[in-house]
Amino acid sequence: MDYKFADIVDIPAIQELMESLWQASGIPVGIVDIEGRVLVATGWQEICTRFHRRNPETEQLCRESDAFLQHQLRINGISDQSGSVEYKCKNGMIDIAVPIVIEGRHLASLFLGQFFYQPPDEVVFREQARVYGFDEAAYLQALKRVPIFTRQKVLNMLDYHRRLVDLMAQTGVQKIEWLEAQAALRESEERFRSVFESAAAPMAILSPEGKLLQVNPATCQLFDLSMQELLGLQVDDLLHPDDRGRNRPGYQELLSGTRQAVSFEKRYRRRDGSTVWGHATLAAVRNAAGELLYLVALMQDITESKHREQELVHREAFEALLTGISTRFVELPARETDLGIDQALEDLGRLVGVDRSYVFLFSGDGALMDNSHEWCAESIVPQKENLRRIASSELAWALQKTLDRQILYVPSVAELPAEAATEQAHWQSQGIQSLVTVPILIAGQAAGFLGFDAVRAEMRWDEQDIDLLQTIGNLFGNAIERQRTEKAQQESERKLATLMHNLPGMAYRCRNDQDWTMLFVSEGCRALTGYRVEDLLDNREISYAALIHPEDREYAWQQVQIALGLKRPFQLEYRIRTATGVERWVWEQGMGVFDQDGELLGIEGFISDITEHQKALETLRLSDRMKTEFVKTVAHEIRTPLTAILGFSELVLTNVGITSQERQESLRYIYERSLLLAEMVDDMLDIARIESGAPLSLKIAPCSVADIFQQMEFFLKSQVSLHPLEIKLAAEATLLQVDKGKMAQVLENLLCNAVKFSAPKSLVRIEGGLVDGAYQILVVDQGIGMTPEQVDKVFDKFYRADASDTAAAGVGLGMSIVKHIVEGHGGSVRVESELQRGTRVSFTIPLKRCLSNYHA
């Protein structure tokens, strides 16, 4: 990403930090980006601001020095914080430039300077004062205030700044206030050296035995003792009891002349019993004979420096922990985030010395909060299980800070204001005396807070520690957000996988090429095509295009291309051939995936098997055709007898020129035609009842086979004139549980078909006998027969093998009714036929059965 330093750091915060550093150390510090813009600029040493930068000649020298440092960084190829450029400016002082490199890019440079490695040559600066017209006394006084560092100290200082820049880069340059603490430590050390070299520092003249012979006012001020009270005391009288006797070997070397000076740090007691740290330097003063006359002691109060040093150690540990937590969260799998938070709470709690550290997270609507994570020091009672589903409204005063993304710092719970009475009671019930909470932000909104409790005693946190805690809170927020995002993604992927696995078809993403090269296919491809997922991906075994029926490939390609050209979804139906060669109809819907520039990236869609649907449609179409034929046939079949009935009825009614015999024959004809119409209506009513799902109305009673044929005697005799009948019934006394009338209807239908589709006078045989626990009746003719395809459809409603106008009469319901009647009795029907060779129709009625499929 092409970013500038000012885009990714809080410049005002750095400016404020650098100002604090300048006020503490007196060393000018600046940050300049690679384009030469000064982003941060703090004050310079007085010798620069009052003298060098105000004189045109010396000011030009300063500019040349700045330009030289920038130039050196570039030409030397220094590309990370480990390098630097050091330069003695043309006005005589040391400047150092350090590159600021973030994510491998040199974005800016940090400048610091105006110090010496050795005490300056005063003669040189007197000459500069003369040449440039400076007030010599004021100029030299300013010179004395310029700090002097050893090279090691400078290296330490550089190391500090490099680590600061590293931390900014690692944590997003969000909090850098810790620089102030480091600067404060250096300020202490610089002040110590400055005071060490000036008469304003505590100084004393000691006897060889260590008695105070003379002290200066600064010494009196340091110990809060008068000169009279100090004189005559032994140095040990001022030391902390634990420090007396320390450094004896060095002191003895000083007395013996082995060493000319010794330095040490010790604790001293003031009048009020308080302790101060002092850095003392003892130098031996001898006469010309080498005899020891007295010792000169120069001491600096380094109490603050010691505290700062301790704070620095603490800060470095804190920052190291911060870096470790950040690294840990980055490296931890999202599923282990909770373990990472628990460990971080323990590490933080031990480092800052609190009794309890914890995390609270809000519910989705913010109405409730849960203590999700907790660490407690030894002997501190955990509260996590007691702080579940707490109503946020109960702690509204405190939580408002979190919701406003602010830190809540309560140094003393006992001193909370009246409006926080509820919070005070809540916290005191847990024994909390002090606490601090920082918001945990997710997507810029408070999702909870990170908290620290002091239970055994009140506790104070400094501002820098609290700021670093805020950084920890941000790390927690990032980790929790990553965990939630991964959980949501896993759940989404699980749902998608479940959906894809259970979808009755194949989801896909493919290229828009002639092979329809698959980039993704769901598991449904195996059920749809017979091929595995890996077979279709990238055309490894076969391309999807190869599965499309050859007659449909061009159609499918053209339809998809038209839709893609219009950037519209597409839907189409076509045939495929599976891995086993089975032909299937599929329905595909999809659409193109385009980038922001409108370029086609691929196609996504879904393909489902509609073979059964197509079969159903074909069946429906066939049924519609058959119904149409049925209506036409019924109309024809009804019209013929109805016309005859109307004609003979009119003849009888008009009674014009007919004899009594003719009238009787007319009435008989009308009666016979009416019976035919009644049979046709009965057939249609039976079919209607079957279509509605209602059982056949059967009147079951014991009946012998002979009884069934006896009731058909008139019908059989009427057929003999047309076709010779051969009836062979074995075991005709066998009793069956049947509807005798329906059995007669079955036999009449079968015999009518046999007669209807047979040549005149051809033989029709009827046979009966016991077969495998059932009684079987067989009707055999020598008629026109049927093809296998016609046999397959013979029981279909409205089906007529010959539907032409010259075909035999009938509406195509007889065989369907036969099948339902026989099956209603628990039996079965079988048809065997050969074209031009005749037809055999047999049906069986079980002797013992459970009559569950009829209605009595």
N, C-alpha and C positions, 0 to 999 in steps of 0.2 A: 504494500500500500504506500502511495506517495504522500507522506505526511511531513509536516514541519514540527519542530520541537514545541512550538507554542500551541499546536493543536492538541497535544496529548499530555500536557502538564498544566498545572494550575500556576500560571506565572505570578499572579498577585501573592499566592501563598509562598512561592519561592522568594519573591522580592521581600516579603515580610521576614522570612527566615534569614535571608542574607543580611537584611538590615540589623536583625538581632545579632547575627554573627559579627558584623562590623562594629556595632556598639560594644560588644564584648571584647573583640580582639584588636580593633583599630586597623585591620588589614583589609584593603579594598578587595571586594570580590565581585565579579561580574560574569554574566552568561551571555554569549554572543552566538547567534545561529550561523549556519554556514554561508548565509547570504549577507552577513555583515550587520544584521539588525541587532541592536543591543536590547535584549529582553529583560535582563536584570542588571541593575547597576547600583552599587552601594557606595558609601563614602570612602574617601581615600585618606591616607595618613596626612596629618596637617602639613608635613614638609612638602607634600604634593599639592594639596588643595590650596594652601595659603601661599606657597612660593612657586613650585615648579609649574603647576597648571595655570598660574596667573601671569607668568612672565612669557611673552611671545616666543622667546628663544628656547627656554627650557620646555615650554608646552609643546613645541615642535619636536623636541627630543622624545617627549612622552609618546606622541603619536607614532613616531618612527619605531619606538619600542613595541607598541601594540601591533603595528603592521608586521613587524619582524616575526613576532610569535605566531600570528596567524599563518604567515607564509611558511614558517618552519613546519607547522603541523601538516600542511599540504604536501610540501616537497619531500618530507621524510616518510610520508605514507603511514602515519600513525592512525590506526583504525579502531582502536579500542581503548578502554579506560586504563589499561595497564601501562600505556605509554604517556609521555608528557614531554614538554619542551621547557627548558630552564634558560633564563636569559638575564644578564646583568644590564639593566637599562642604562641609557646614556647619561642619566642623572646620578648613577652610582649605586642603585639598589637592585635587589633580586626580584624578578617576576617569573611566574610559572604558569604555563597553559596546559590544561588537561582536556582531551577530547571527550565529549559525551556521546556514547555510541549506544543506540537502542535498536535491538533486533538487527544487528549487523550494519547499521547505517550511522555514519557520522553526521549527527543532526546539529550539534552546537559544541561550543568550547567553554570551559569554565576557567576563568583567570583569577589568580590570587598573587599577591606580591607586596612589595615595599617592606623588605626585611633584610637582615644581614646575617651572614654566617660568622663573621668576625667583627669585633668592634670597629667602627668606621675610622678612617684616617681623618681626624678633625682638621688637619692642615688643609686637606683637599677641599673640604666643605667650607672652610674659612675663605679659601681662594674663590670658590663659587659664589659665596656671599658678596665678595668684593666685585667679581666680574659682572654679576647680574644685578647688583644694587640691592641685595637683601639686607634687612636689619640683622646684623651678625648675631647678636645675643639671642634674638627670638628664633633665628634660623637654627642656631646650634642647640637651643632648647628643644626645638621640634625634632632635631636630629636625635637627641637623647631618647625621645619617646618612640623611636623606631625600634621594634623588637629585634632581638638577636637570637637566632636558633642554631643549634648544631645541625649538621646535615642529617643525622639520624632522626632528629625531631622533625625535620622537613619531610623526610621519607615517611615518617609516621603520619604526618599531616596529609601527605599525598595519598597514603593508603586509606585514610579515613574518607577522603573525598571520592576515591575510586569505589570504595564499598557503598558509599551513599548513592552514587550514580547507578551501581549495580542493583541496589535495592529499588531505586525508582523504576528501573527498567523492568524488574521482575514483578512488581506489584502494580504496574500501570502508572507510576508516578503520581499516586493519589495522596500520599502523606509523607512529607519529608521534614516535618518539624523536629525530628530527632537530631537534625543537624545542629540545632541550637544547643542541645546538651553537649555535643562534641565540641562545638565552638566555645561553650562556656568552660569546658575543661582546658582548652588551649588558652583561653583568656586568663584562667587562673595561673597556668604555667608561665605565660608571657608576663603577667603582672609580677609573678615571683621573681623572674629574672630582672625585670625593670627595677623592682624595689631592691633586689640584691645588689645592684650596681649604683644605687643612689643613697644619699645620706638620709633620705626620708625613711629608710627601712630601719627596723630595730637593730641597734648595734651595741656592742658591749666590749669592754676591755677586762680580761680575766687574768687573774694570777695563775701561775703554772699549776696551782693546786685547785683551780676552778672557782676561786672566789670572785664575785663581781666587784671590780674596782671602779668601773665607770659605765654608765648607761646613757642612752640618748632618750629624748622624749617619746619617740615611737615605741621604745621598749616599755616605758611606763604605761603608755596607752594600751599596749598589748596585754599586759598582765593586770591592768587596772590597779597598779601600785605606784606609790610616790617614789621618787628617786631615793629618798632617805630609807624607805622600806626595802628597796632592792639592794642598795649598796651593802656589802658585807655578807650577803647571802651566798651560799654555795649554789652552783647551777643545779645540782641534784635536788635542792630544796624546791625548785620550780617544776621539776619533772613529775610526770605521772608515775606513781609507785611502780607500775609494771614496766616502765622504760628505764628505770635507774640501773646503772651498771651496763647498759647496752653500749656497744661501740667502744668498749675499753681498749681492744687491741689497736684500733686506729688512733685513739687518743695517745696511747703510749708511744706509738711511732712518731707522732707529732712532737711529743716532749723530747724524745731521743734524737730528733733531727733526721730520722730516716725519711720522714715526709715533711713537706713544708706546709701543707694544708689538708684538712679533712672536712668532709661534709656528711651530714646525716639528717634523718628526719625522726623527730620524737614528739611525744605528746607532752604538753605543759598544762599546769593548773593555774587558773586565774584566781583573783581574790574570792569570787563567788563560788569557787569550786568547779566551775565549768572547765571543759577540756578544749585546748586549741592544739592544732597540729602546727609544728614549726619546722622549717627547713633551715638548718644552721650550717654555717661554714666557719671553721676555725683556722686561722692562719697564725703561725709563730713569728714573733718579732724578736730578732736577735741583734746583739751588738756586734761590733767589728770583730770581737774575739770569738763570736759564735755562741756566746752565752745567751740563754733564753731570758728575755726581759718580761714579756707578757704575751698574752694571746688576744688576737682581735677576732671577735665573733660578729658575724652578720647573719641575721635571721629574718625569715619571711613567714608570715602567717599563711599557711597553706591549708587551713581548715576547709575552706570552701572547695579548694582544689581536690582535697581528699574525698569530700562528699561527692564532688562531680566525678571523680574517678570511680567511686563506688557506683554512682548512678550510671556511668558509662558502661561499666561491666554489666550492670543490670540491663541497660538498654541494648547492648550488643547481644546479650542472651535472649532478650525479648525479640529482637529483630531476627536473630538466628532461628528462634522458634517460629516466628511468623513465616519466614522463608520455608522452614521445614513443613509447616502445616500446608502452605500453598502447594509445595511440591507433592506432598502426600495426597492432597485432594486431586491433583492433576493425574497422578499415577494410579490412584485407587479405582477399581471398577465401581461404577455407580451403585451397584448392589451392596457394596461395602461402605457406603457413605456414612451410615449410622455408626459403624465401628470407628471410622475416622474421626467423627465428631466426638464420640466418647473419649478417644485417646487425646484429642486436642483439648477437651475440657479439663482432663486431668493434668496435662502438661501446663496449661495456662494457670490453673488453680495453684499448682505447686510453685510456679515461677513468681506469680504476683503475691503469693502468700495469703490467699483468701481461704475461707472455710467451705465455701460451696460455689460451684460454677454450674451453669445450667442453660438450657435452651427451651423457650416456649414458642409454639407455633400456633397460629390462628386457624380457625376453621375457614371453609371456603367463603362464608358470608361474613366472617369476622366477628360473629356473635359469641363464639366460644374460643377458649385457648387451652392447650394441653402442655404440661411439662413433659416434653418428649425425650430429653436427655438430661443427665445430672451426674455430677461428680461431687463427692463429699470427702473432706479431710477426716483423719481418724478421730473418733469420738463425736463426730457431728452427725446428728440424726437426719437421714434422707427424708425428703419431702415429696419426691416424685409421685408416689402412689396416692398422695393426698391432694394432688393438684391436677386432677383430671377434669376436663370439661368445665372449666371455670368460666362463668359468665363474664364477658369483657366489661359489661356495664358495672360490675362490682368494683373495678379498679380504674374507673374512667379518668380520674385525674392523672394517674401515672401513665396509662396507656395512650393518652392524648399526645404525650411526648413522642412515643414510638410511632404513632400514626402520622405525626408531623415530621418523621424521620430525624428526630433529635435524640441526643444522648440524655439519659436521666441519671444524674449524679446526686446521691443523698449521703452526705458525709455523716449525718447524725439523724437516725430515724426518730429519736426522741424529740428533735427540734423541728419536726415537720410543721407546716402551717395548718391552720384550722381546716382549710378546704381539702386537706389530704388526711383527714381523720380516719376514713375508712381504710386507706392504704396503711396508715400507721398501725392500726389495730391488727390488720392482716399480717404485716411483717413482724410485729412484735410477738404475735402468736407463734411464729417460727423462730423467735430468738434473734432476729436480724437486728444489728446495730447500725451497720452502714451497707450501702449497696450502690452498684452502678449497672445500668443496662444500656445496651447499644442496639439500635434497630437492625434487623436482618431484612435486607431488601431483595426482592425478586421482581425483576422487570420494573424497577423504580418504585415499587409499592412495598409497604411494610408487611412482611409475611409472618413476623414474629420478632423475638428479641433474644439477645445473648446477655446473660446476667451473671453478676458476681456478688456474693454475700460475705460480709464479715460478721461472725456470730460471737466470737469470744471477746472481742474488743472493737471499739470504733476504729475505722481505718480511713486514711486519706490517700487519694490517688492524684498524681500530678497530671497536668494537662496532656503531656506527651504520651503517658501511658494510656490515657483514655482515648487519645487519637489513634494509637496503635490498636487498641481494642476495637475501635470502629472498623479498622482495616480487617481485623479478624472476623468481625460480623459480616463484612462484605464477602469474605472468602466462604464463610458458612452459607451465605445466601446463594453464591454461585454453585456451591456443591449440592445444596438441597434442590436448587432449580435443575441442575443437571440430572440429579437422581429422579426427580419428578418427571422430567422430560423423557428420560430413558424408560421409566415405568410406563408412561403414557404411550410411548412408541412401541414398547413390547406388547402392551395390551392391544394397541391398534393392530400390530402385526399379527398377534394371536387371533384377534377377531377376523382379520383379513384372511389369515391362513385357514381358519375354521370355515369362513364363508366360501373361500375358494375350494376347500376340500369337499364341502357339502353341496356346492352348486351342481345342478344336473347339466353340466356342459363344460366348456373350456374357455377360460379367460386368456387373453393373449396380448402381446405387444410385438409388432413385427416391422420390418422395413417395407417400404413401398417399392418392391422389385418383383420381377416376374415369378420368383420362387416363393414370394411371401415369406422371406427368411425370418424365422421366429427368434426373437430376443428373450421372450418370456412366455411360458405357457403354464397354466395351472395343472394340478394333478388330475383334473377331469378329462385330460386329453386321452388317458388310457381307456376309460370307459367309452369315450366318443369315437376314437380312431383305432384303438387297439395297440397304439404305439406308446412307448415311455416318453416322459418329459425330455430326457437327454437325447432320444432319437430325433426329435423335431428341432431342438435348439441348434441354431446355426447350420441346419440341414445336415447334421452329422450322419444320420442314416437315410433320411428321406426328407424332401421338402414338403411343406403343406400343399403347395400348388400341385404336386404329383398325386395327392389324394383326391383332388377335385375331379369329378367325372369329366372326361375329355370333351363331352358335348356342352358342358357348363362353364369351362374355364374362361373362355373369351367373354361370355356374358358377365361372369363375376368380376373380371378385370375391368371391363368397361363401366359397370355400375359403380365400382369403388372410385375409379378415376374421375368420373363425373362429380361425385359427392366431394372428393378432395378438392377439385377445381373450384367448387362453390363454397368450400370450407363448411360443409354441412354434414351432419350424421348420415349414415347410410344403413339400409336394411335390405336384405335379399335372401332368397331361398335357392338352394342348389343341392346337387347330389355329391356325395363323396364315396370312396371305396375304402373300407377299413383294412387293417393288416391281414384279416382272414378273407378278404375279397367280398365281404358283405356290402351291399349297396344301401346307403342311408341318405335320407333327406335331412338337411340341416338348415337352420335359420341363423343368419349372422347379422349382428348389429354392431356398429363401431363408428369411429370418427378419427380424423387426423389430429396429431399433436403438433402444434406449431410453436416456434419461438417468438420472442417479442418483435422480431423483424418479419414475421410471417413465413419463415422458412419451415418446410415440413421436416419434422424430426422423426416421425414414425406413425404407426397406426395402432390404436388400442381398441379392443372390442371383446365381444363374447359370442361364442358359437354353441348352439344347443341342438340336440337331436329332436327332429320333428317327424321322424319316420312314422310313428304311431298316429300322430296327428294327420299326416298325409294319407295314411291308410284309412283313418276315420273319415276324412274328407271324401276319399274315393268311394268308401262304403256309403256315405251319405249321398253322394252324387248318384251312385248306382241305385240306392234305395229310392231316390227321387225319380229316377228314370222308371224304376219298377212300379212305383206308385202311379206314375203317369200312365204306364201301360195298363196297370190294374184298373184305373178309372176308365180308360178307354175300353178295356175288355169288359168291365162290369156294365158300362153303358151299353155296349153291344149285346152282351149276354142278357141283360134285362130287357132291352128294346125288343128283341126277337119274340120272347114269350109274351111280353106285354102287348105288342102289336097284335099278336094272335088273339089274346084275351079280349082286347078292345074290339077287334073285328067280329069275333064270334058272339061277344056280349051284345053288340049292336044288332047282329043278325037275329039273336034270340028276342031282343027287346022289340024290334020292329015287327017281328012275326010275319014277315012278308014272304010268301011263297015257299015256306019250309014245312016239311012233314014232321010228325012227332018223333020219328026215328032220328031225323036230322037234328032236331032240337036236342034230343038226348045225347047224341054224339058230340054236339057243340058244347053242351054243358060239361060232358066228361072231359073234353079237350081243355076247356077253361079250367076245370079242376086240376088236371094234370100239370098244366102250365103254372098254375098258382102254387102247386106243391114244389115245383122247380124253383120258383121265385122264393118261396119260404125257405128252401134249403140254402139258397144263396145268401139270404139274409142271416140265417142261423150261422153259416160259416163266417160271415163278416162279424157277427156279434161275438163268436168264439175268438176270432183274431183280436178284436178290440179288447176283450177281457184278458187275453194273453198279453197284449201290448201294455196294458195298465198294471201288469204284475199280479193280478188277482188269480187265485187258483181256479182250475176248471171245476165246474159244478158236476160232481160225479155221485151217482146213486149206487153205492156199492152193496152188493148182495151175493150170496152164493149162487152160482150159475154153472151148469155143465157146458162143455163145448158143444154138445148136440143142441142144447137150448138156444145157443147163440145162432147156429145155422138154421134152426127150425124157424125162428122169427124172420129169417131172410128168404124163406121159401118162395114167396111171390116174386121177390126181386130176382132170385136166381133163375126162375122159370122164364122171366121176361128176357133174360140175357141169352137163353138157349137158342132163341130164334136167330140171334146174330152170330154167336160163337158157340161151338161145342164146349161144354165144361166137363172137366174130369176132377172129381172131388174124392180124395183119399184121406180119411181121418182115422188115426189110430188113437186108442184110449179116449173115445169121444165122451165117455161118461165122467171124465176128470172134472172135478169141481174147481172153479176159479172164483176168487173174490173180485168181481168186476162190475162195472156199469154195463149191463147187457145192451142197452140202446147205443152207448158209445162204441162198444165193440162192433156192433152192426154197422155203425157209421164208418169205422175204420175199414171193415171188409168191403163195404159198398164203394168207398173211395178207391181202394186198391183195385177192385174188379172193374170199376168204371174206367180207370186209367188203362188197365190191361186191355179192355175192349176198345177204348177210344183210340189207342195208338197201335192197334193190331189190324192186320188185313182181315176183311170179312171171312167168316167161316174158319179162321185159324184157331187152333186149340188153346184154351186157357186152363191151366191146372191149378188146383187148390189142394195143398197137402197140410196135414197136421200131425203132431206127435210130441212125445216127451223128450226134452233135451236138457240135461244138466240141471235138474230141479226146476225147470220151467216148461210151459207148454208153448211150442213154436208153431206158427201158422205161416205157410209159404204160398205166395201167389206168383205164378210163372206164366209169361206170355211169349209169343213168337213175333212180337211187333218190331217197330222201327229201331228200338234201342236208343241208347244215349252215349255221348262221348264222356270220358273221365271228367272233363270240366263241367259238363252238365250234371253229372252225378254229384259232384261236390256242391252244387247249388240247388239240388232238387228239393231240399227242405226249407229253402229261403222263402219268406213271405213274398207274394206277388210274382214269383218266378215261374215263367213258362218256357219250356225248352224251345217251343216254336211259337213266337208271338205274332206271326204273320196273319193277314186277314183270312188266309185259307186254312189256318191251323184249326185243330180240334177245339171245340167249345171248352170253356173253363176260365176261371179268374186267377188261378195260380195260388190258391189257398189250401187245397186239399191235402197235399203232403205235409205242409206245415202243421195242419190240424191233426193229422194222423200221428205225427211225431209227439206232439204235446199230449194227446190222449194216451198213447202207449206209455210214455214216460211218466204220465200222471198215475198210471197203474204200477209203476216201478219196473216197467219193462224197457225194451230197446227195439229200434228199427234199423234194418240194414238193407241197402239197395245195391244190387250188382247188375251191370248192364254192359252190353257190347253193341256197337252200332250195327244195325240191320240184322242182329242176331237175337234180339229180345231182351227182356228185363226180368229179374228175380227180386221180389221184395218179400222180406221175412220180418216178422216181429214176434217177440217172446213176452209172455206174462208169467212172472214167478209164481210158484205154487204157495210158497210161504214168504210173506213180506210184511214190512211195516208200512201201512198206508198213511204216510205223513204228508203227501203232496196232493191231496184232494180235499174238496169241501163237500161234505155229505148234505 
